Amino acid sequence: MIRSPAVAGRFYPSDTSALAQEIDRYVTATIGKSKARACLVPHAGYIYSGHVAGAVYGSIEIPPRCILIGPRHFPRGAPMSILIEGSWATPFGEARIHSTLAKCIARECPLLREDPIAHQTEHSLEVQVPFLQRLAPDFLFVPIVLASDRFGALEDLGHGLARVLAAQTEPCLLVISSDMNHYESDDLTRVKDRKAIDRILAVDPQGFYETVRNEEISMCGYGATVTALVAIKDLGSTEGKLVRYATSGDVSGDRNEVVGYAGIVFP
């Protein structure tokens, strides 16, 4: 199965040359890139959040295998979905799913369901693929999207991912795709996002989950973030590094209703 792009021409350029130029403009060149176990990057249109994602991707080594985990924004498909095989088309060509790794994850994480419908129109993972293709052209990946907000289910999935990652003999990057608080003032969004970011940097999945819910932080990928924090905590991560933070207001000039974007790396 080849998944056709859902947001090319809207969230990012559909022209190959224009897409390459835009990504190159956003990726911050870093001398001595670091190894990373995971990263958190935003998934808005590149004009708004591409500079945050690019700062993250430019600071780390991109291994040839990645697991992409993010939210399912639309009410279609399984609440915890994986794809086992196939490829995703972008203006750069086809990015192939790592079937062997995907099958291992599906076995170890029985809450996941193979469901193309959940991925068909979802943009949260799609917008990451061109960045990864540009920086690691032959990379293979596993896509997972989540709509569940039950801590127990998210925790179980995180433990399962950790078991799979611990058994790997080659590097594998866990890419968490999420924007931060949505459609409140810039001042309030920055306050709310700082509270969530502090718990993310502390690799505190329970504290992060409670903060998002208690503070009413409308972070679309918080479920994916909980799952990833559980996984990397199991693997020994104790802290993250905030690479860049911004809001859509920094680009649009509208400070009344913004979306927050954080770029975080976990060694």
N, C-alpha and C positions, 0 to 999 in steps of 0.2 A: 504494500500500500504506500502510495506517495501522498503525503498531506500537502495540499496547495496552500500558499500563503494567504492569510486572512486579512492582514493589515498592511501589506506592502503598498506603497503609494499614499498611505495615510499616516502611519506611525513612523515610517522610515521610507527612504526613496525606493522606487521600484526599478530605477535605472541602475545598472551595475556600477558604472563609473561614478555616478553621483553618490551612491551608497558608500563606495570605498572611500571617496574623498571626505564624506561626512564623518565616517568612523575614524579615519586617520586624524581628523581635526579634533575629535573628542578624546581620543586615547592619549593620555599624558605619558610621554616618554620618561621612563625611569631607569636609571643606571643601577644594575644589581638587583633585578627583580627578585622578590621573595617567594618562597614556597608557601602555599596556603592550603589548609584543609577545607576551608569553605569561604564563601563570600556572600554578602547581601548587596543586591543591586536593584535599582528601580526599573520600571517597565512602562513609563509614559512615552509619548511621542518623543523622538530623539531631540527635537528642538528644545524641549523642556528638561528632560532628564538625562540626555545622552552624555553630557559632560560629567555627570556624577558616575554613571556606569563606566565611562571611559577612563576616569581616574582610577577606579578599582582595577579594571582589566589591565590597564597599563602598568600597574604596580606589582603584579603577580605573574608567576609562571603559569601558563595555561597547559595542563597536561593533555595527553591525547584522549582521555576519557573524562566525561563529566556527567553528573546527575543534576538535572534541572528540576526544581520543585517550586511551585507557585500556586496562586489562587485560581479557582475557576469562578469567573465573574458572572457567568450566565447560568440560569437554572436549567441546564440540559446535561444529561449524562450522570454517571456515577459520582457520588460525593468524594470518593478517593480513587482516582483513576491513574492507570499506567498504560503505556503502549509498549508492546513487547518486540515488535518488528516493524520494518518499513523505513521510510526516510521522509524528511521534511524539505520541501522545495523553498528556496529563497532566490533573490536575484543573483546570488553567487553560485547557485547550483544546489545539489541535494546534500543534506547533512544526514548521515545514516544513524539509525538507532543501534545501540550495542545490544544485540539480542541476547547474548550469553549473560551479560550483566543484568539486563532487564528480567530475565527468567529467574536468576538468583534472587533478585529483590522481590519478585512476585511470590516465590516460594516462601521466603522468610517473612513476608509482610502480607498475611492472608486477608487483611482488610482492603487491600488494593484490588481493583477490578480492571480488567482490560476493556477499555471503552473509547473508541475513536470519537464518539459524539461529544464527549466531554472536552476533547482537544480541538475539535473541528474549527470553531470560531474564536477560541481563546487566544488572547494576545500576550499573556503574561510571560510565557516561555518563548513564544515566537520572536519577540523583539531581542532576546538574548542571542539567538542563533547566529545572525549576521556578525555580531561582535566576535563570537567564538570562531566562526569560519574565517574571518579576516586575520585573526591572531594565531589560530591553529587550524589550518585548512583541512587537515585530515582527521579532525577530532570525531569521536563517536560519543553518543549521549543517550541518556534514558530520561524521558519526560514523565513527570508526575504532577498532576494538578489536584487540589484539594478544595472541597466546599464544607467539610466537616469542621465544627468548632468545639467538639467535645474533647476536653483535655485528655481523658483516658485513651481515646482512639489515637489522638495525635502523638501521645507519649509512646504507645505501643508501636506505632509506625517508626518513630525515631529510634527506638531500641532495635527494631529489625534492620533499619538502614545501617546502624552502627555495626551490627554483627556482620553484615555483608561487606562493609568497607574494611573492617578489621581483617577479613579473610583475603583481601586483595593483595597481590604481590606487585602491582604497578600503581602509580599515583592515580588518584581519581579526585576531581574537584566537585564539591557540592555547591551548586549555585542556587541561592535563595532569591527568588524574584518577588519583590514587594515594593509598593509605594507606602508612604507613611500616612499621616492624618490628611483627611479630605475636606475641602470646601468650607473651611472656617477661616477666620482672619489670620493674617501672617503671624501676628504676635502670639495669638492663642495656639496656632499650629506649632510654632517653635517650642513653646512651653510643653505642650503635650508630647511632641516628638522627643524632646530631651528626656522625659521620664521613661519612655519606651526604650530609647537608645541606651540609656544607662543600664537597664536590665539585660539588653542584648549584649552589651560589651562585657557584662559580668557573667555571661553564659549561664543565665538563670531562667530556665524555661518556665518554671512555676511562677516566679515573681513577675516575669514578663507577661505571661497570660493574665494574671490577676491585675496587673497595671493597665493593660489594654482595656480590659472589661470594666474595671472600677473607674477609670478616668475617661471612659467613653471615647477612646482613640480609634478613629475609623481607618485603621490600617488594613488594607485589603488582604495582604498576605500574612496575617499574623498566625494563622494556622500552620502554614508552611514554615514560618520562622520558629514556632514552638517545636515542631517536629525536628527541624535541623539542629536547634539548640540541644535537644535531648541527645541526638546522634553524636554531635561533636563533643558534648560533655562526657558521654560514655567513652569516647576515643581519647580523652585526656585534655581537651581544650579548656582553658580557664579564663581566657580573656580575648576580646576582640579589639581591633583598632579602627577608629572612625577615620576614613580617608577623606570624605567630603560630605557636606550637608548643604542642601539648598531647598528652595521652594519654587513653585511655578511663578510666583510673583517676581522673582529675580529676573525672569525672562520677559514676562508679560507686562510687568509694572502694576498689575492689579493686586493690591494687598488685602482686598476685602474677602475674597474666596480663593484660597490657594490649596495646593497639594504639596506635601513634604516629600523629599527624596533624600535617602541616606545611602552612603556607600561604605560598607564595613568589610574588613578582612579578618579572618580567623586563622592564625598560624597553626 
